[in-house]
Amino acid sequence: MSKVKGFSISIVSFLLGFILNGLAWTILPGPSLNTIALVSGLLLMLIGGCLFIASFFFKD
């Protein structure tokens, strides 16, 4: 994977996780849907952060 591709995937993943967490805290109904959105949003943000750090070590 190249640096640019890893960086762009990490940014998109982090933003999607952030939006999903925002939806979980404000709009989504029910405790089960909120929990699923919150956990998946946190995982997306964690994966995005790890991939962002790892993208500095990728070769071109």
N, CA, C and O atoms as a GROMACS GRO file, in nm:
protein
  240
    1MET      N    1   0.084  -0.116   0.000
    1MET     CA    2   0.000   0.000   0.000
    1MET      C    3   0.090   0.124   0.000
    1MET      O    4   0.190   0.128   0.071
    2SER      N    5   0.053   0.222  -0.078
    2SER     CA    6   0.134   0.342  -0.086
    2SER      C    7   0.098   0.438   0.027
    2SER      O    8  -0.004   0.421   0.094
    3LYS      N    9   0.183   0.538   0.047
    3LYS     CA   10   0.160   0.635   0.154
    3LYS      C   11   0.033   0.715   0.131
    3LYS      O   12  -0.044   0.737   0.224
    4VAL      N   13   0.011   0.758   0.008
    4VAL     CA   14  -0.105   0.841  -0.021
    4VAL      C   15  -0.234   0.762  -0.003
    4VAL      O   16  -0.331   0.814   0.053
    5LYS      N   17  -0.236   0.638  -0.048
    5LYS     CA   18  -0.355   0.556  -0.035
    5LYS      C   19  -0.384   0.525   0.113
    5LYS      O   20  -0.499   0.533   0.155
    6GLY      N   21  -0.283   0.492   0.190
    6GLY     CA   22  -0.301   0.466   0.332
    6GLY      C   23  -0.347   0.589   0.407
    6GLY      O   24  -0.432   0.581   0.496
    7PHE      N   25  -0.291   0.705   0.371
    7PHE     CA   26  -0.330   0.830   0.435
    7PHE      C   27  -0.475   0.865   0.403
    7PHE      O   28  -0.550   0.906   0.491
    8SER      N   29  -0.514   0.851   0.277
    8SER     CA   30  -0.651   0.886   0.238
    8SER      C   31  -0.753   0.790   0.300
    8SER      O   32  -0.860   0.832   0.342
    9ILE      N   33  -0.721   0.661   0.306
    9ILE     CA   34  -0.812   0.565   0.369
    9ILE      C   35  -0.824   0.594   0.518
    9ILE      O   36  -0.933   0.581   0.574
   10SER      N   37  -0.715   0.633   0.582
   10SER     CA   38  -0.721   0.662   0.725
   10SER      C   39  -0.806   0.786   0.753
   10SER      O   40  -0.881   0.788   0.850
   11ILE      N   41  -0.797   0.888   0.670
   11ILE     CA   42  -0.877   1.009   0.688
   11ILE      C   43  -1.024   0.979   0.667
   11ILE      O   44  -1.108   1.023   0.745
   12VAL      N   45  -1.057   0.904   0.563
   12VAL     CA   46  -1.197   0.869   0.536
   12VAL      C   47  -1.253   0.783   0.649
   12VAL      O   48  -1.367   0.804   0.691
   13SER      N   49  -1.176   0.687   0.697
   13SER     CA   50  -1.220   0.601   0.806
   13SER      C   51  -1.245   0.681   0.933
   13SER      O   52  -1.344   0.659   1.002
   14PHE      N   53  -1.155   0.772   0.964
   14PHE     CA   54  -1.171   0.854   1.084
   14PHE      C   55  -1.294   0.944   1.074
   14PHE      O   56  -1.368   0.958   1.171
   15LEU      N   57  -1.315   1.004   0.958
   15LEU     CA   58  -1.432   1.091   0.940
   15LEU      C   59  -1.563   1.013   0.947
   15LEU      O   60  -1.659   1.059   1.008
   16LEU      N   61  -1.568   0.895   0.885
   16LEU     CA   62  -1.688   0.813   0.894
   16LEU      C   63  -1.717   0.769   1.038
   16LEU      O   64  -1.833   0.767   1.080
   17GLY      N   65  -1.614   0.735   1.112
   17GLY     CA   66  -1.632   0.701   1.251
   17GLY      C   67  -1.682   0.818   1.334
   17GLY      O   68  -1.766   0.801   1.422
   18PHE      N   69  -1.630   0.936   1.306
   18PHE     CA   70  -1.673   1.056   1.376
   18PHE      C   71  -1.820   1.087   1.348
   18PHE      O   72  -1.895   1.122   1.438
   19ILE      N   73  -1.860   1.075   1.223
   19ILE     CA   74  -1.999   1.100   1.185
   19ILE      C   75  -2.091   0.995   1.248
   19ILE      O   76  -2.199   1.028   1.296
   20LEU      N   77  -2.048   0.869   1.248
   20LEU     CA   78  -2.127   0.763   1.307
   20LEU      C   79  -2.143   0.782   1.458
   20LEU      O   80  -2.250   0.755   1.513
   21ASN      N   81  -2.038   0.829   1.525
   21ASN     CA   82  -2.049   0.859   1.668
   21ASN      C   83  -2.144   0.975   1.692
   21ASN      O   84  -2.220   0.974   1.788
   22GLY      N   85  -2.139   1.075   1.607
   22GLY     CA   86  -2.231   1.187   1.621
   22GLY      C   87  -2.375   1.144   1.603
   22GLY      O   88  -2.463   1.190   1.677
   23LEU      N   89  -2.401   1.057   1.507
   23LEU     CA   90  -2.536   1.005   1.488
   23LEU      C   91  -2.580   0.921   1.607
   23LEU      O   92  -2.697   0.926   1.647
   24ALA      N   93  -2.489   0.845   1.663
   24ALA     CA   94  -2.523   0.760   1.777
   24ALA      C   95  -2.561   0.842   1.898
   24ALA      O   96  -2.649   0.803   1.974
   25TRP      N   97  -2.497   0.957   1.917
   25TRP     CA   98  -2.526   1.039   2.035
   25TRP      C   99  -2.647   1.128   2.016
   25TRP      O  100  -2.704   1.175   2.115
   26THR      N  101  -2.690   1.153   1.892
   26THR     CA  102  -2.796   1.252   1.873
   26THR      C  103  -2.923   1.196   1.810
   26THR      O  104  -3.031   1.214   1.868
   27ILE      N  105  -2.916   1.130   1.696
   27ILE     CA  106  -3.033   1.104   1.614
   27ILE      C  107  -3.085   0.962   1.625
   27ILE      O  108  -3.207   0.943   1.632
   28LEU      N  109  -3.000   0.863   1.626
   28LEU     CA  110  -3.043   0.724   1.613
   28LEU      C  111  -3.130   0.679   1.730
   28LEU      O  112  -3.097   0.706   1.846
   29PRO      N  113  -3.242   0.612   1.700
   29PRO     CA  114  -3.333   0.568   1.807
   29PRO      C  115  -3.293   0.434   1.866
   29PRO      O  116  -3.222   0.354   1.803
   30GLY      N  117  -3.338   0.411   1.986
   30GLY     CA  118  -3.324   0.279   2.047
   30GLY      C  119  -3.186   0.253   2.104
   30GLY      O  120  -3.086   0.302   2.052
   31PRO      N  121  -3.181   0.176   2.211
   31PRO     CA  122  -3.051   0.149   2.273
   31PRO      C  123  -2.962   0.055   2.192
   31PRO      O  124  -2.840   0.068   2.196
   32SER      N  125  -3.022  -0.038   2.118
   32SER     CA  126  -2.937  -0.133   2.045
   32SER      C  127  -2.873  -0.066   1.922
   32SER      O  128  -2.756  -0.090   1.894
   33LEU      N  129  -2.948   0.015   1.850
   33LEU     CA  130  -2.894   0.083   1.733
   33LEU      C  131  -2.788   0.186   1.774
   33LEU      O  132  -2.688   0.203   1.705
   34ASN      N  133  -2.812   0.254   1.884
   34ASN     CA  134  -2.713   0.349   1.935
   34ASN      C  135  -2.584   0.279   1.973
   34ASN      O  136  -2.475   0.329   1.943
   35THR      N  137  -2.595   0.166   2.039
   35THR     CA  138  -2.476   0.093   2.083
   35THR      C  139  -2.396   0.041   1.965
   35THR      O  140  -2.274   0.050   1.964
   36ILE      N  141  -2.464  -0.013   1.866
   36ILE     CA  142  -2.396  -0.064   1.747
   36ILE      C  143  -2.325   0.049   1.674
   36ILE      O  144  -2.210   0.034   1.632
   37ALA      N  145  -2.391   0.163   1.658
   37ALA     CA  146  -2.331   0.276   1.589
   37ALA      C  147  -2.214   0.333   1.668
   37ALA      O  148  -2.112   0.372   1.610
   38LEU      N  149  -2.227   0.337   1.799
   38LEU     CA  150  -2.120   0.391   1.883
   38LEU      C  151  -1.996   0.303   1.878
   38LEU      O  152  -1.884   0.353   1.863
   39VAL      N  153  -2.015   0.173   1.892
   39VAL     CA  154  -1.901   0.081   1.890
   39VAL      C  155  -1.834   0.077   1.753
   39VAL      O  156  -1.711   0.078   1.744
   40SER      N  157  -1.914   0.072   1.646
   40SER     CA  158  -1.854   0.069   1.513
   40SER      C  159  -1.786   0.202   1.480
   40SER      O  160  -1.684   0.203   1.412
   41GLY      N  161  -1.842   0.313   1.526
   41GLY     CA  162  -1.777   0.442   1.504
   41GLY      C  163  -1.645   0.453   1.578
   41GLY      O  164  -1.548   0.505   1.523
   42LEU      N  165  -1.641   0.404   1.700
   42LEU     CA  166  -1.515   0.406   1.775
   42LEU      C  167  -1.411   0.316   1.710
   42LEU      O  168  -1.293   0.351   1.705
   43LEU      N  169  -1.454   0.200   1.660
   43LEU     CA  170  -1.360   0.110   1.592
   43LEU      C  171  -1.307   0.173   1.464
   43LEU      O  172  -1.188   0.162   1.433
   44LEU      N  173  -1.395   0.240   1.388
   44LEU     CA  174  -1.349   0.307   1.266
   44LEU      C  175  -1.249   0.417   1.298
   44LEU      O  176  -1.150   0.435   1.227
   45MET      N  177  -1.274   0.491   1.406
   45MET     CA  178  -1.180   0.597   1.443
   45MET      C  179  -1.047   0.538   1.490
   45MET      O  180  -0.941   0.594   1.460
   46LEU      N  181  -1.052   0.428   1.562
   46LEU     CA  182  -0.929   0.363   1.608
   46LEU      C  183  -0.849   0.308   1.490
   46LEU      O  184  -0.728   0.325   1.483
   47ILE      N  185  -0.917   0.242   1.398
   47ILE     CA  186  -0.850   0.189   1.279
   47ILE      C  187  -0.792   0.302   1.195
   47ILE      O  188  -0.681   0.292   1.144
   48GLY      N  189  -0.868   0.412   1.181
   48GLY     CA  190  -0.819   0.526   1.106
   48GLY      C  191  -0.696   0.588   1.169
   48GLY      O  192  -0.603   0.626   1.099
   49GLY      N  193  -0.694   0.598   1.302
   49GLY     CA  194  -0.577   0.654   1.371
   49GLY      C  195  -0.455   0.564   1.357
   49GLY      O  196  -0.344   0.613   1.334
   50CYS      N  197  -0.476   0.434   1.371
   50CYS     CA  198  -0.364   0.340   1.355
   50CYS      C  199  -0.310   0.339   1.213
   50CYS      O  200  -0.189   0.335   1.191
   51LEU      N  201  -0.400   0.344   1.117
   51LEU     CA  202  -0.358   0.346   0.977
   51LEU      C  203  -0.288   0.477   0.942
   51LEU      O  204  -0.198   0.479   0.858
   52PHE      N  205  -0.330   0.586   1.006
   52PHE     CA  206  -0.263   0.715   0.984
   52PHE      C  207  -0.118   0.709   1.031
   52PHE      O  208  -0.028   0.755   0.962
   53ILE      N  209  -0.096   0.651   1.149
   53ILE     CA  210   0.040   0.639   1.201
   53ILE      C  211   0.120   0.541   1.116
   53ILE      O  212   0.238   0.564   1.087
   54ALA      N  213   0.057   0.431   1.074
   54ALA     CA  214   0.127   0.331   0.994
   54ALA      C  215   0.159   0.382   0.853
   54ALA      O  216   0.254   0.335   0.790
   55SER      N  217   0.080   0.479   0.803
   55SER     CA  218   0.105   0.528   0.667
   55SER      C  219   0.238   0.602   0.656
   55SER      O  220   0.290   0.616   0.545
   56PHE      N  221   0.293   0.648   0.767
   56PHE     CA  222   0.423   0.713   0.761
   56PHE      C  223   0.535   0.612   0.735
   56PHE      O  224   0.642   0.650   0.689
   57PHE      N  225   0.511   0.487   0.763
   57PHE     CA  226   0.612   0.383   0.746
   57PHE      C  227   0.595   0.304   0.616
   57PHE      O  228   0.677   0.217   0.587
   58PHE      N  229   0.490   0.334   0.538
   58PHE     CA  230   0.470   0.266   0.410
   58PHE      C  231   0.570   0.318   0.308
   58PHE      O  232   0.614   0.432   0.313
   59LYS      N  233   0.605   0.230   0.216
   59LYS     CA  234   0.694   0.270   0.107
   59LYS      C  235   0.610   0.323  -0.008
   59LYS      O  236   0.494   0.285  -0.024
   60ASP      N  237   0.670   0.409  -0.088
   60ASP     CA  238   0.597   0.467  -0.203
   60ASP      C  239   0.573   0.366  -0.311
   60ASP      O  240   0.514   0.398  -0.414
   0.00000   0.00000   0.00000
